[in-house]
Amino acid sequence: MAQADIGLIGLGTMGSALALNIAEKGFSVAVWNRTTSKTHAFVAEAGDLATRITATETLEDLAAALKGPRAIVLMVPAGQPVDDQIEALDPYLDADDLIIDAGNANFRDTMRRMEALERPFLGIGVSGGEDGARHGPAIMGGGDPDHWARVEPILTAIAANYEDTPCADLMGENGAGHFVKAVHNGIEYADMQLIAETYGVMRDGLAMEAPQVGDVFAEWNTGRLSSFLIETSAKVASAHDAATDGPLLEVIVDAAGQKGTGRWTAIEAQHLGTPIPVIEAAVAARNMSALRDLRADLAETFGGTQKIDIPIDILERALTCGKILCYAQGFDMLRAAADAFDWSLKPEVIARNWRAGCIIRSSMLDDMAEAFEAAPGATLMAAPYFSDILSETISALRDTVIAANRAGLPVPAMSAALSYFDTMRQARGTANMIQGQRDYFGLHGFVRLDTGDKDQHGPWADD
Ligand code: 6PG
């Protein structure tokens, strides 16, 4: 008897957590996993929730277990596995059955699949890690509003809430949900990198022990920097390692992993021609972190860093400033993508969606939502609330970057944020020199500042 409200394929960490979340919210869910023993073990461990979970052993069984028109969530690794899964599932589905890819897909793949598939398809970004998936993620949908409406009651029920508003929204057509999720991850990379650099200044510049750094982050988490990532960093810095009887942070290898979403954001920003230098710096920093042997060799050749003297409250202001600038870049990129892909992305909806459940949730996002409600088309840097904070904190970012640079402490994301700020508030830049160079060697032409005349050329000094 077909009973289940929704199907779910892929019982990895995120898929299992999502299935339990769906069952807990009162919906029945039929699950399938490539390894059948895992499916049965999952249901056996589901406790009271098992009454709302149906284990299925074949894709045919899964299809048979679902109410029509069916809705099936895919929680499988991004890329080819998604295509393979769709192909394997397709023969058992009816024409109007809906497939929902809830993994971290590249939005271009989502657009391709939507174009190619002759059935309803949604691409949804799900953020919040395992705990979020289990108890309330932020959900960023992309696709046809009618298809979204079919699963909206389930998605809003399982999503995180911010003051009774569910963080589950249809962001726009086709790939919009996965695009917004990628930009979320780009900001996630940048925010994490800015925090890591601040930790570096405290560790190497101020000779602070990890637990002291943890105390500082915990204190900052009670103020305007309050966010999941600062709270996480406080806990990471404070953790104790029984084996060494010292900070756990000290025994973690300093090479960051990455699954690719931050890199995709940087690549797409280049396609769009939109500047996101803080996010790009964060991706590059992860790449540099992986070059451990080379870094060790070069440390031998060039020597290490020096101590600095900088007050902790300056670092708090520097981090606040860098954070606002990286969010500003992320939202500017979303605006550029909305134009390029003809999506009706609404920055205030995105900011509201990110207020709870997701990895970059932060107390600032509510203020960002308000700023975008007042002026949806404007950069965050121009919003009065944030321009006041930038004016108040930019000198701290500058002092931190200068002190770190002088001592040889790397702060690539902070430096990128500072240069971005300085570039964007420079009414007369230096690209007149670039245009002169381009015309000199390639006759590319320039526009005259005084007359506005286009396609102008030298004569140049040696003509
Ligand atoms: C989230 C996260 C998540 C991401 C991990 C790891 O929003 O829940 O963004 O989707 O996969 O944070 O990402 P990296 O391996 O690229 O660091």
Residues whose N, C-alpha, C, O or C-beta is under 5 A from the ligand:
A	BS01	6PG	V126 S127 G128 G129 N185 G257 Q258 K259 G260 T261 I359
